[in-house]
């Protein structure tokens, strides 16, 4: 079986996400043991050469100390893209076999934004 570059990139992204979540569990453990961010940083760097940056440790410790023990990333405040849903629906209704790339090119909106909207509309990806 040949692995494509896209598949390998997805595996690396998943692996990074798992390792990051694992580090956050360890940070929460160290916080509950009474350690501070720099102590946790030194201990984890002694075991893993490629650990998180010390600033990230401090951010997570501050988050935990504030009472938020969620290990997931917080919502980011970015510039929300405003999409006129009627344009997307018109394109899909005119050609039910439209692909995301065509909609992206026609409306000049990011692919992820289009995919989210299509998911909200109840459309699914089908492979032939």
N, C-alpha and C positions, 0 to 999 in steps of 0.2 A: 504494500500500500504506500503510495506516495503522499507525502504531506505537503500541502501547499503553504506558501508563505503566510497567507491569511489565517490558516488553521493554526500554524505555529505561533503567530502573533496573538491569537485568542488564548492559546494555552499560557503564554507568558503573562498576559494581562490577568488571567484567572489566578495564576500562581502568585503574582505580585499582590493581588487582592487578598488571597488567603494568608500570605505572610504578614501583610499589614494588619489584618484582623488578629492574627496570632500575637503580634507585638502589642497590640492594644490590650489584649487579655493580660499579658504579662505586666504591662504598665499599671493596670487596675490592681493586679495582685500586689505589686510593689507599693502602690499608694496605701493599700489596706495594711501592709506590713510596716507603714510609717516611714518609708523611704521618700526622698525627694527626686525631682526629675534628673538632676545631674548624677545622683547615685545610681539610678536605674539606667541612665545612659552608659555609664562606665561599666556596669555589670553586663549589659547586653552587647556592648562593643567588645568586651573580653571574650564572649562566646561567638558572636557573629561579627565578622569584619565589616559587613555592609548592613549596618543598622540604620534606623531613622536619624535625622538630624536632631541635635539637642533641642533646637527651638520647637520641633514637633513634639518632643517629650514634654516640654514646658506647657505647650498648648493643651495637650491631652490631660496633663495633671490639673491644669486650671479648670478645664471642663468637668473633670471628675469631682474636684473640690466644690464646684458650684452646685453639685447635686445631680448633674446629668451623667448617668452611667451608660448611656447608649454608646455602643462601639461603632456605630455607623457614622459616616460623614454628615455634617450638617448641610442643609440646603444652601446652595450658593446664590448670592445675589448678583445675577447677571442682567444684562439688558434683555428683557423678555421680547421674543419675536411675536409680532402681531400678525396673525394669518387670517385672511378672509376665507373662512371655511367654504363659502359658496363657490369660490373659484376652484378649489380642489374638487368639490362635488361635481361641478360642471365638467371638468376635465375627465373625471371618472365616468360620468354618465354618457359623455360623448364617445368614449372608448373604454369599455369595461376591462380591456386588456392593457391599460396604461401601466407603465412601470414607473417606479419611484424616480428614476433618473430623468424621465421625460417631464414629470411634474416639477422637479427641482429646477431644470433648465428653463421651463416656461415661466415659473413664478419667482425664480431667483431667491429661493429659500433653502436653508440647509436640509440635508437629507434626513437627519435625525428628527428635525421638526416635522417634516412630512410624514415620516414613519409613525411618530407619536399621534399625529392627527388621524392617519388611516386606522390606527389601532383603536382610537376613540370612536371612530365611525363603525367599527366592527369588521373591518376588512382584514383578511389574513393573507399571508404569503403562501402560495401554493407552488410546489415544485412539480414540473411535468416529468 
